[in-house]
């Protein structure tokens, strides 16, 4: 039987329940799902790479086929190194689609064997972003329904009262 793997990339600063929803659904489809924590030099993350990876590992511990790694190069090169021909991306709104379509087209130009699968987020998370979560947590508001418990605790530690 052929093993089918996919990549679910992102900055995940921090992982939200919206991210986790996409990861769980993709993990149910693919034999192996690599969650690739991307290093983006244009962003100033709240959590270090190591912290983000640890939070994702904790949040996905119930998913035995999820592998959490980091990547600093082009995503299609990472996919090729992993033998994955599928990139999974979550979409919240039409504005996400326009941006993601550009990335998917460029990835396909670089490596025509790599396909991008778009998954619509659960409607309860359609407004959710890591940026919004950090903004709300900074003001000590409740984010318990927005992020896994381990992330809520980490945010509370980062933004101590």
Secondary structure, 3 states (H helix, E strand, C coil): CCCCEEEEEECCCCCCHHHHHHHHHHHCCCCEEEEEEECCCCCCCCCCHHHHHHHHHHHCCCCCCEEEEEECCCHHHHHHHHCCCEEEEEECCHHHHHHHHHHHHHHHHHCCCCEEEEEECCHHHCCCCHHHHHHHHHCCCCCCCCCCHHHHHHHHHHCCC
